[in-house]
Amino acid sequence: MAQPPPDVAEDDCLPEYRHLFCPDLLQDKVAFITGGGSGIGFRIAEIFMRHGCHTVIASRSFPRVSLAAKKLVTTTGRRCLPLCMDVRVPPAVMSAVDQALKEFDKIDILINCAAGNFLCPASALSFNAFKTVVDIDTIGTFNVSRVVYEKFFRDHGGVIVNITATLSVRGQVLQIHAGAAKAAVDAMTRHLAVEWGPQNIRVNSLAPGPISGTEGLQRLGGPYFSPSTEALLSPLQRLGNKTEIAHSVLYLASPLASYVSGIVLVVDGGSWMTFPNDIKRLVDFKSSSSKL
């Protein structure tokens, strides 16, 4: 059985890296990555840059993406433009995409990774909380995709990878908001793949499972979360890591997947088939106070 590639829990670059793909797989490409300042988005940016790509990383927190960009440039030697952008605000998205095009003259790849989530029973979920998650995950994905399409992809082609989830496959307790939002993004993936395919635009979704070293795992684990116990619930008997997700995104974004469009690639070690849906967690559960 293949061993997982090395990773680090923090939002830091890998201390060492062994290329499994050709090092120049994305040579001189430009990737625009929302949510690129931390977690999975940060590792995607790093792995892309280690394969010759320049990146734009966008987040609501400019200090976060600014620090991330410095780390990425120092480690990889590629260019990285940090931008402050809220995916929910179309004028902000337009401004950010304009800045990216001014800096690099093109965008080859769009990674929609920005997301918001927390644990909450449907009966306790406020109207605004549900709307906020849909605004970030679903409407935000559409906003950025639409703007990048109008400003560059329509005339030049490109690749879009939407980071989603497997929550809606069977209905996951405490996740109606994120499950609905991500299911909508997967539907959007298929619609855009059909509509934009004739303009040489590929659109795919990638659905990660529980990934170590991410804020999402900490936030969604709940009060009784145990990484060692959760790992045994996967057919591969372990959690995934950020580098594994980044490698899968790299495949979808690269010429290796030149005839792949409209799919949802599940990257969770098979855990969507075995992960327990513990109804008991609904009893006396108190919603997480984590901010979006």
N, C-alpha and C positions, 0 to 999 in steps of 0.2 A: 504494500500500500504506500502511495506517495506521501511523503512527509510535508507538512505545511511549510511555506517559506517563512523566514524570520520576520518578526514584526516587533514594534515597540508600542506600549500602551499609550504613551503621551503623544501630543501633537508635535512630534519631532521627526526628522528624517531618519531613515534607517542608517545605522552605523556602517553597514556594509551591504552590498547588493550583488546578487549573481543573476545575470540576464538569462532568462529562459526563452525570450523572444530575441530576434535580431536587434542589436542596440540602436540601429537607425530606423526602426520600424515607423516612427512618426517624425522623421527628420524634417525640421523646419515647418511642421504643421503648427497651427495655432488653435488651442482649445479654450473655450469660455466655460468656466466651471462655477455654477452657483453653489453656495455652501462650501466653497473650497478652502476656507480658513481653518477647518478643524475636522476631526474624525475621518470618515470614509472619503469625503471630498478632498481633504488635504493629502491623503495617501494616493488618491487618483492623480492629483496634480503632480506629486513627486514621481510616480511611476511613469507617467506620460513624459515628464521632463527628462527622466533617465533614458528615455527612448527617442530623444532628439526634439521633443515638442516644446514650444513656448506656450505659456499659459496666462490666462486672465482669471483671477480668483475673486469672486464677488460675495459680499456678505453685508448684513446690516451693521456689523461692527467693524469699522475701519481699523481700529487698533489691532484687532485679531488678524485680519487679512494682511495688514502691513507687516506684522511680526512674522506671519507664516511665509510671506513672499521673501523676506530676508533669509529665512532658513532654507527655502527651496532654491534660491539663486546661489547661495553659498555652497550648497551641497552638490548641485547639478551643473552649474555654470550656464544654465539656460535663462532666458528672460522670463520674468513673471510680473504682471501688472496687477496690483491690488486695487480693488474698487469698492466703494461703499454703495450698496444697492439693496432696496427692498423689492423683492419679486412681486409684491402685491400692488406696486405703484407703477403703472405703465410709463409715465414721464421719466421716472428714475431709471427704468430699464432702458428706455430709448437713449438717455444720456450716457449710461454706462456702455452700451453697445457702440455708440458713436466714439467714445473715448478709446475703446478697444480697437476699433477700425482705424482711428487716427494713429494709434501706436504701432499697429501691426499690418495695416492695409488689408487684412482678411481675417476671417474666422472659418476654420475647417471643421471644427468639432464643437458641439454644444453638449455639456453634461448638466442635466437638471438634477441637482442633488440637495437643494435647499428643502428643508422639511421642518414640521413642528409636530410634537406628539407628547402624550402623557397618558397615564392610566386613569380611567373613570368609567363607572357604570353608565349605561345609556340613560337610566332614570335620574341620575344626578348631574348629567352633562348640561351645562347652560347653553342656551341658543347661541350666545356669542362665542363660546369655546368651540362648538362644532363649526361655526362659520369661520373662525380664525384658522383652524387646521385646513379646511377646504380652500380658504383663500391662499394660504402658503403653498400647499402641496399641489392642488389641482389648478386653480386659477393662476398661481405663480408660474407653474410649468407652461401653461398656455401663453401667458404674457411674454415670457422670455423666448419661447419657440417662435411665436408670431413676429416679434420684433427682429430676431436674428434672420428669420425667413425674409421679411420685407427688405431689410438692409443689406443682406448678402446672399443667403442661400438660394433665393429664388432665381438669381442670375448665374450662380456659380456652383450650385450643388453643395452638399455637406452631409454630416452625420449627426444624429441626435441620439443620445442615450439617456433615458429617464430612469432614475433610481426609485424603485417602488418597494413592494413588500408582498408577502404571501398571506397577509391577514384576512383577505376576503375569500380565500379559497374555500374555507369551511365555516367562517364566522368565528372570530376570536373574542372571548370575553374581554370587556373593558377597553375595546378598541374600535367601536363602531365609527368614530370620527375619522381615525386614520385609515381604517379598512375601506370605508366608503371613498375617501379622497384618493387613495392609491388605486383602487379599482377603476375609478374614473380616469386616472392617468393611463392605466393599461389600455383602456378603451380608446383614449386619445392617441396612444401610440399606434394602434391599428388603423384608425381613421387617417392620421397624418401619413402613415406609411403608404396608404392607398392613394391619397390625394397628391402627395408631394413626390412620390416615386418617379413619375415621368420627368421631374426636374432634377433627377440624379441625387435625391435626398433619401438616405436610409434612416429609419426611425425604429428603435428598439427599446424595450424595457429590461432592466436587470433588477431582480428581486432578491436581496440578501436575506439570510437568516440571522440568528443571534450572532453578533460579531464582537469579539473581545476588544477591549481598549476603546470603546465608543461611549459617548454620552448616552446614546440611545439604550445601550444595554444596562447602564446604571439607572437610567430614568424609568425604564419599562420593566425592570426585574421585579419590582414590588418589594414589600417589606421582608419577604421570606426567601428572597433570591439567593441561590448558592451556585456559583459558576461551575463547581465540580459536579454537583448533582444535575444541573441543566445539561452539561456536556454529555452525560451518559444517556440522555433521552434522544440523542441524534444517532442515526445508523452508523455514522463514522466515529461516535463516542468522543466527540470534542466539539468545541466552538470553532467557528471560522475566525479568520483574522482579516484586518484591513487590506493587507497586501494581496490576499487571495481574491478579494472583491475587486481591487484595482486591476489585477491581471485579467479578470473576466471582462471588465469594462474596456481594458486595452484591446482585447480581442475584438469586441463588438465595434470599437471605434476605428480599427485598423483595416488595411486592405485584406487581411486574412478573412474578414467577414463581408467581403464585397458583394455577396449575393444573399445576405441575411438581412431581412427587413420585416417588421411587423410582429416580431416574436416577444415573448416574455421569458427571459433566461433566468431560471431559478438557481441561485447559488447559495444553498443552505445545507449541504451535506445530506439531503434527504429528510431533514427534520420536519418539513411541512407534513409529511406522512405519519410521523410518530409523536410529534410534540403534543403533550396532553393539554386539553382544554378544561382547566380545573374550574368547574362551576362554583366550588366552595370559596373561591377567591372573591366572589361577589358578596359573601356574607360579611357584614360589618366592615366592608372595604371603605377606606377614606381616600378620596381623590388626591392624587399627587398635587403639591403646591408649586411644582416646577414651572417657571415662566416659559412662555413660548418665545 
